[in-house]
């Protein structure tokens, strides 16, 4: 038993307890009790006095790529799987150390993160809880080869059905599909749909049949609408929208936007070490992304939180970059962004029965910070302690 005494709680991120200070009791992998501060006397237990530090549910990263680290992708493509798996573990741990106790990987080469997730689950290695899609299913498209074996190309409803079943067979948690061109693929046009609606429908049907949710890479307006019509759970990036997209988001209780603002802002801020085609496309996208964020806020649309970590050097565990953009450029309050990265993400990723808030009975995935990140987002840089499944993370 572990007792975390005198914790400062954020009421919006806590369930079943309304005070702002508490003693939090952890037993095994779960939160066993939340009591008024100073009321738990547990001599047999390990007791840690937090002295008013902020205790939050562990952060949930909604979209990253452990198998990308911002290097020249042609170099990455020829590194052996065995080497890249070790690096994936290291990058997963970089995320965990910063308080990200759950991460969702939406695209690797050769499905290597499926095995990593299994090894973490079994306790063989230390890492955050990992949900993963393995490889990305994509229509044959300009620039797919840029990422080596990251894409499984499918060009008919039957091929999508087969590929979904294959990912299910391998143990994927999600199905990731390319709906529009990618910013990072040379020749790819971010706004243009590349998938036929009947292909996406077939993929969603096959995924639903085996109980897997679908995430679609989707920058453009028409493809966003197609995703919502087909029952896609998370619309990744969801960049270029019109009023009808916003209206469709307000009406559905199934599909949610998973914006990632970091890459485009980073490509513009540090253009010197990026391929030219990244920077060209980013110029067109940043304004659009910020406009989209303001529409979500104005229309009270529940959105996820994600960074697309992997696309630039040093992005793993650098979630503060995304938080800063959302607070300083997109107009969200620090508390709104914390909600996006915990409670919202847990609901959107359908893991809110286990994580996402501090609640008795939930998994003890916790992050503790010096200072008050709900008032000053910079406090997220001051990580005091991370607890994953009831264990204090020591890395
Ligand atoms: Zn991505």
Boltz pocket constraint, residues with backbone or C-beta under 6 A from the ligand:
constraints:
  - pocket:
      binder: B
      contacts: [[A, 63], [A, 64], [A, 65], [A, 106], [A, 107], [A, 308]]
      max_distance: 6.0
